[in-house]
Amino acid sequence: MTRKIIIDTDPGIDDAVALTASLFDPRLNVLAVTATAGTVTAEQATSNACAIVSMLDPPRYPRIGKAVPPETASAIDDLFLNGVCGLGELTIGQTQRQHLPTSEKVIAELARQHPGEITLVCLGPLTNLARLYRRDPAAVNLLDKVVISGGAVNVAGNASSVAEFNLFFDPAAASEVFASPTTKSLLPLDVTGQVEFGVDLLEQLPSKQSRAGELLHQILPFAFRTAHQRLGRELVPLIDAATIAAVVEPELFDWTEMAGKVETQGLLTRGMSVFDQRLRPEWHANMEVALSADIDEVKGLVRRSLRYAGQKS
């Protein structure tokens, strides 16, 4: 039985890898790819989502949702690690599909068409989901669950010393989502940051003759080169691909019920995910959090998913 999902994404390189794995996975039915600002601007995110789906030409085309700029956007982005357009050296123009519905509208419509059946997978900032809470909370209640790539529990952040990028970019939205009653599963940097790959991954990608291989071979070398030049890193974490792995095979991850909130006001702690880990917690648990996983198995799953995408494209 396939799981119906919507992928909410700010398509940079990592997101593109996750989309490649998802769109061809027989266990997943990707109903929509909804764009959000984050790694790139809202307009570029929409263009990248359209371009990735078009290049991959999956057997089932998902709907595309248009990103709307957040009201309180962060001044930072991830372009220095993802390239000018967010997809390495690929040049992506602005989309010509001017009449696309907004992302939150697509999520709401599909939730009503498939009540209780859809998992919303948030790979970027939580802007769209927070906007949906404010404008159409009844639609949110029709989602089965929400899976979030974001936050950090016991490790350093990647946008600041304490904050993970997705929460840092739009902390107000993240705070709303964390406080909501929706069933949530969180994949923080504690576990996703361990799903790292060396440059040998390039030799294990699908053939360039496949659509999936063509895309991956164009974007991933940039990621490895830039990580080495800008961060001094030889390994690149595929955070969003790890999140998709948690949707497909959640049993590979160790889940803990936790109570979490997001800091929205701190000068040094903007976007920090804060968890009540006292001996006698005073906050009520509001999500399950993956704090560890069988990393080798998760990495193997990512590799197999990408190879399968090559076989089917």
Buried (B, 14 or more C-beta within 10 A) or exposed (E): EEBBBBBBBBBBBBBBBBBBBBBBBEEBBBBBBBBBBBBBBBBBBBBBBBBBBEBBEBEEEBBBBBBBEBEEBBEEBBBEBBBBBBBBEBEBEEBEEEEBBBBBBBBBBBBEEBEEBBBBBBBBBBBBBBBBBEEBEEBBEBBBBBBBBBBBBEBEBBBBEBBBBBBBBBBBBBBBBBEBEBBBBBBBBBBBBBBBBEBEBBEEBBEBEBBBBBBBBBBBBBBBBBBBEEEEEEBBBBBBBBBBBBBBBBEBBEBBEBBBBBBBEBEEBBBBBBBBEEEEEEBEBBBBBBBEBBBEBBBEBBBEBBBBBBEBB
